Amino acid sequence: MAADPKPDGAEVAPAPKSKKKLIIMIAAVVLLAGGGGAGWFLTHQKSDHKKEEAKHEEPAHAPVFVTLEAFTVNLQPDPDEKFLQTEISLQVASPEQEELLKSQMPAVRSRLLMLLTSKTASDISTSEGKQKLSDEIVAEVKKPFSKGAKPQEVTGVFFTSFVIQ
């Protein structure tokens, strides 16, 4: 027979682990799982809220542009005579506004020709000058075409070509 290491026949039991360690580990797992769950819940709540907001927003409309034929005009002497050749696109609020401007194109072109010919090369050669000209074009095109009519809804002016010689 084999000899027992303990004469009284008692088995050697492993040392009991501290209950404190076990409780700390369980608490850490619960906190991590709870934090991850809370984070998931909050991020999904925000994305659901954003989806709801998107449903209530107006659907995005594609921008509507009216491209004008090229303008070639003589500028005011400054000290030399120069001319401007430019191509312009107007951004309008809706297809209805596009149709209105197209039906009034001779008046639109006349207004812009009068505005462009009143400028000197030095007025419009800088970026600030071009921005000011853009603002003046918007103001000019917005004017109603007849008494009592509503102003046009022009939201932007885009120069697609701009040459001063």
SVG drawing of the C-alpha trace seen along z (x, -y; Angstrom):
<svg xmlns="http://www.w3.org/2000/svg" viewBox="-50 -107 54 109">
<polyline fill="none" stroke="black" stroke-width="0.4" points="0.0,0.0 1.0,-3.5 1.7,-5.7 -0.7,-8.5 1.1,-11.8 -1.3,-12.6 -1.6,-9.9 -5.2,-10.7 -6.5,-10.1 -7.6,-13.7 -7.2,-15.0 -5.3,-18.2 -7.9,-20.8 -6.8,-23.7 -6.6,-26.9 -10.0,-28.7 -9.9,-31.7 -10.8,-35.0 -14.5,-35.8 -13.5,-39.5 -11.7,-38.8 -14.6,-36.9 -17.0,-39.7 -14.7,-42.3 -14.4,-40.3 -18.2,-39.8 -18.8,-43.5 -16.2,-44.5 -17.9,-42.2 -21.4,-43.6 -20.1,-47.2 -18.4,-46.5 -21.5,-44.8 -23.7,-47.5 -21.6,-50.3 -21.4,-48.6 -25.1,-48.1 -25.8,-51.6 -23.5,-52.9 -25.2,-50.8 -28.6,-51.9 -27.7,-55.6 -26.1,-55.5 -29.1,-53.7 -31.4,-56.1 -29.6,-59.0 -29.6,-57.4 -33.3,-56.6 -33.9,-60.3 -31.9,-61.5 -33.9,-59.2 -37.1,-60.7 -35.8,-64.2 -34.9,-63.3 -38.4,-62.1 -39.8,-65.5 -37.4,-67.6 -38.3,-68.8 -37.0,-66.5 -33.8,-68.0 -34.4,-69.4 -31.8,-69.4 -30.6,-72.9 -32.2,-74.6 -30.0,-76.7 -30.8,-79.0 -27.8,-79.3 -27.7,-82.6 -26.1,-83.1 -22.6,-84.7 -22.4,-88.4 -19.8,-90.5 -19.9,-94.1 -17.7,-97.2 -16.7,-98.4 -16.3,-102.1 -12.9,-103.6 -10.4,-103.1 -8.2,-104.7 -8.2,-102.4 -11.3,-100.9 -11.8,-97.3 -14.4,-94.7 -15.9,-91.9 -16.9,-88.5 -18.7,-86.4 -21.0,-83.5 -23.4,-83.4 -25.7,-80.9 -28.4,-81.9 -29.5,-79.6 -33.3,-79.9 -35.5,-78.5 -37.7,-76.2 -38.5,-75.0 -41.4,-77.5 -38.9,-80.4 -36.7,-78.9 -39.7,-79.0 -40.6,-82.6 -37.0,-83.8 -36.9,-82.0 -40.2,-83.6 -38.7,-87.0 -35.2,-86.4 -35.1,-89.6 -35.8,-91.7 -33.3,-89.7 -30.5,-90.2 -31.3,-93.9 -31.0,-94.5 -27.7,-92.6 -26.3,-94.4 -27.1,-97.7 -25.4,-96.7 -22.3,-95.2 -21.7,-98.2 -21.7,-100.5 -18.6,-98.9 -14.9,-99.6 -12.3,-96.8 -10.8,-97.8 -14.3,-97.5 -14.6,-93.9 -11.1,-92.5 -10.7,-91.6 -12.5,-88.8 -14.2,-91.4 -15.3,-93.2 -16.7,-90.0 -18.6,-89.2 -20.1,-92.8 -21.1,-92.3 -22.7,-89.0 -24.7,-90.7 -25.8,-93.4 -26.9,-90.8 -29.0,-89.1 -30.6,-92.4 -31.2,-93.3 -32.8,-90.0 -34.9,-89.9 -36.8,-93.1 -40.4,-92.3 -41.0,-92.4 -44.3,-94.2 -46.0,-96.4 -47.6,-94.4 -45.7,-91.2 -43.6,-89.3 -39.8,-89.5 -38.0,-86.5 -36.4,-84.0 -32.8,-84.1 -30.4,-82.5 -27.1,-82.7 -25.0,-83.9 -22.2,-81.7 -19.7,-83.0 -18.7,-80.1 -16.4,-82.3 -15.0,-85.8 -12.6,-87.5 -11.5,-91.1 -9.5,-92.4"/>
</svg>
